[in-house]
Amino acid sequence: MPEAIEVRPKDWTEITVLYDDGVYSVIWGRFRRRPFKDMGVRYNFGDNPHGLGYPSLGQNPLWYVEPPFLVESILRGLEQELLSLHPPSGNPTELAPL
């Protein structure tokens, strides 16, 4: 399976990898030269005969564009996941609004 950093379809530019655990990946970037950036996600596993994960087209791994109304929820979920893996030292504080 390709790592997030290796998935570079021509429709995406200015990509920043936000999360990649080998199973699920999230990026922030410019899709099809839009004036704003989008969140892209993909699963790095699946029934694809080429071992490319989902989504893919032929032998090319792709990113799925998440709709804007889901972006904040996904970012919060990623924040919780990262905090559970790497808890802050000292007194824990409540997460600030995005």
C-alpha positions in Angstrom: 0.0 0.0 0.0 1.3 3.5 -0.8 2.0 5.9 2.1 0.1 9.2 2.0 3.2 11.1 1.0 3.4 8.9 -2.1 -0.2 9.5 -3.3 0.1 12.5 -5.7 -2.6 12.5 -8.3 -2.4 15.5 -10.7 -5.7 17.0 -9.5 -4.1 17.8 -6.1 -1.4 20.4 -5.3 0.0 22.0 -2.2 -0.6 18.8 -0.2 0.1 18.5 3.5 -0.2 15.1 5.2 -2.2 15.5 8.4 -2.5 11.9 9.4 -1.3 8.5 8.1 -1.4 5.4 10.3 -0.9 3.0 7.4 -4.6 2.2 7.3 -6.2 5.6 7.1 -4.7 8.8 5.7 -5.8 12.5 5.7 -4.4 15.4 3.7 -5.1 19.1 3.3 -4.5 20.5 -0.2 -5.7 22.3 -3.3 -8.0 20.1 -5.4 -8.4 21.1 -9.1 -6.9 24.5 -8.6 -9.8 25.8 -6.5 -9.2 29.1 -4.7 -9.6 27.2 -1.3 -8.1 24.0 0.1 -10.0 20.7 0.7 -9.5 17.7 2.9 -8.7 14.5 1.2 -9.0 11.0 2.7 -8.2 7.5 1.7 -8.1 3.9 3.1 -4.8 2.2 2.5 -6.3 -1.3 2.3 -9.1 -3.0 0.4 -9.9 -5.4 -2.3 -8.0 -3.6 -5.0 -6.1 -6.2 -7.0 -3.1 -3.8 -7.3 -2.9 -3.2 -3.5 -3.5 0.5 -3.8 -6.2 0.9 -1.2 -9.4 3.0 -1.7 -10.1 5.1 -3.7 -8.0 4.3 -6.8 -8.5 4.3 -10.5 -6.7 1.6 -12.4 -3.3 1.5 -10.9 -3.4 5.0 -9.5 -4.2 5.7 -5.9 -6.5 8.7 -5.3 -7.9 11.0 -2.6 -11.6 11.3 -1.7 -12.6 14.9 -1.2 -14.5 15.2 2.1 -17.5 17.7 2.1 -16.8 20.9 4.1 -19.5 20.1 6.7 -17.4 17.0 7.8 -14.0 18.6 8.0 -14.3 19.9 11.6 -15.6 16.6 12.9 -12.7 14.7 11.2 -10.1 17.2 12.6 -11.5 16.7 16.1 -11.4 13.0 15.7 -7.8 13.1 14.6 -6.9 15.4 17.5 -8.4 13.0 20.0 -6.6 10.1 18.3 -3.2 11.9 18.4 -3.7 12.9 22.0 -4.5 9.3 23.0 -1.3 8.2 21.3 0.8 11.0 22.7 -0.8 12.5 25.8 0.4 15.9 26.9 2.5 16.1 30.0 1.3 18.2 33.0 -2.3 19.0 33.7 -4.6 18.1 30.9 -6.8 20.9 29.6 -10.0 20.9 27.7 -9.7 21.2 23.9 -10.2 24.7 22.6 -12.8 25.2 19.8 -11.5 25.1 16.2 
